[in-house]
Amino acid sequence: MGPAGPAGAAATSWDAATARDADTARVVTVGSMKAGAAAQAAAQRDALAAAAEPGTFPYKLIATDLDGTLLRSDETISPRTRAALETACGLGAAHIVVTGRAVPWTRHILDDLGYEGIAVCGQGAQVYHAGEHRLLTSVTLDRQLAGLALAKLEAEIGPLALAASRDGVDGEVLVGPGYRVQEGPLPVVEFTDSADLWSAPLNKLYVQHPGLSDDALAEVARRIAGDLVGVTMAGPGIVELLPLGLSKATGLSLAARRLGAKAKDTIAFGDMPNDVPMFGWAAHSVAMANAHDELKAVADEVTASNEDDGIALVLERLLADRGSFGGPGS
């Protein structure tokens, strides 16, 4: 299946970095938490901070994936994890969200969390300023190459169900016939005419196969079309075709530069194969207990699951190792 109409060339937009980017990224605020949870987080944060010494946290940058990592299944952050992040940020670290979701599917979560710093979205394609609701960097997929990649794939394994993420802060997610959308509140626009798929710039394509598993589909896509597009598996039913060379590590490195941090200053948390490049870039990598085996194989350590405060356990240990805190569960 090829694109209808003119090909869309890959595009990148840049914006000068500012000191304000670094300042806002250091704040993890209470946002719309219920009063009880907010009070619990504040109490745990105060307990953490009471014995802490300024500037003692060992990493300048804490990079966390969203789904299956920072967020629980109800799309909330636990008070304990929030408190650990706030304490680390109070000691000079910056927390940055690094997610496969494009901005339109991420923005509402960041707003609900009161997150006002920089986020890396769309598998690294978008660097987004949450506080200002604007894109700082955006990379789009070459639609001609994507169409060629799809044609080669379908010639080898048969028809694919397709979806696509359009570029921009308000970019729509298009869903074609037969594509299985995960349950939830995320908005999609259905299409039946393939011309609609290619009519505007895209960040990525989603592909599904009626018979192949996600891992098998990703493997065959890399073999057949890996010279044309990037391929990643980001979760159940989510195999993505990306601009060649793009990954979470790409976006994170750009965002880190804005914040005055480097790879050696970064600890990263994740749960899926799309986090592998980020793990390779960061100085220390932590997979959740619920993580895909491919990610666990390259992680420096494995923590508890996203439902069991896995991020908090690691951050509390790091604080304790620096003589800052002997918190709950330590």
Disulfide bonds with the S-S distance in Angstrom:
none
